[in-house]
Amino acid sequence: MGARARLMQGRVLPQGWLDLLRQFSLFVSAFLVYDLVRGLVEGQGATAAFQNARELISIERTLHLFIEPSVQAWASGSHVMMVSASWLYVNAQTSITIAALVYLYVRHNRSFYFVRNMFLIAMAIALVGYTVFPTAPPRFMPVWGFIDTVSDITGVRNSHASGVMTALFNPYAAVPSMHVAFALMIACPLARLARSAAVRIVWVTYPFLMTFVIVVTANHFLLDAVLGALTAGVSAYAASWLARVRPGAWRFSALPTPNVSAARVKAS
């Protein structure tokens, strides 16, 4: 019975309780700093954010890429599609991302630390983007035909709150799209690790689905998605460089995590 309990604990806690607490604390701290700094950046004001949004529209129109109003108008014909897209937008950054990270930590612990480093680097890059280029999302620009489907359908309002929540919320954090960045940073590793072709296809299509979601809910422009993908790419490259510093701990590995009673990966 004791051996079975240790085996079960080894599967759930590949590196033990201390490492689990370390990773949990690291992510919580990173997200708190990320949200706090992102919220403080809002102090730059709305004028620059709306001007930057108009510049994005101008660039997209020049490139013949300004299709967001047409895409949202088409999708609005299906109530089920809009409700599903709004639900996915609200939950993608929390439930789906957290579940994916937990799965990586438990089932593919060797690969978790590489993905963790990608996320931390991407959030740092995003904060630079929010500071340098604050941008109003399409939903704030009804003159172009956009509607705020997330608030209209789900009741989740992106409005200014009071107290602590005011500091943690920035309505002008559209560039880059971290919904797309997060989607890529969990989809690519999980697609590589998937043993089933069907599961692999699901993860390969997930970033494209997320791009569709952010457009039909009027939360991002297409260029925001492109910059989000670029953020994920730069983060992956930086995480690969960090892996050279600690190849035994931070590299990505598609090999199964060895039993806890075997060699433990030294990670932090």
Buried (B, 14 or more C-beta within 10 A) or exposed (E): EEEEEEEEEBBEBBBEEEBBEBBEEBBEEBBEEBBBBBBBBBEBEEEBBBEBBBEBBEEBEEEEBBEBBEBBEEBEEEEEBBEBBBBBBBBBBEEBBEEBBEBBBBBBBBBBBBBBBBBBBBBBBBBEBBBEBBBBBBBBBEEBEBBBBBBBBBEBEBEEEEEEEEBBBBBBBBBBBBBBBBBBBBBBBBBEBBEEEEEBEBBBEBBEBBBBBBBBBBBBBBBBBBBBBBBBBBBBEBBBEBBEEBEEBBBBBEEEBBEBEEEBBEBE
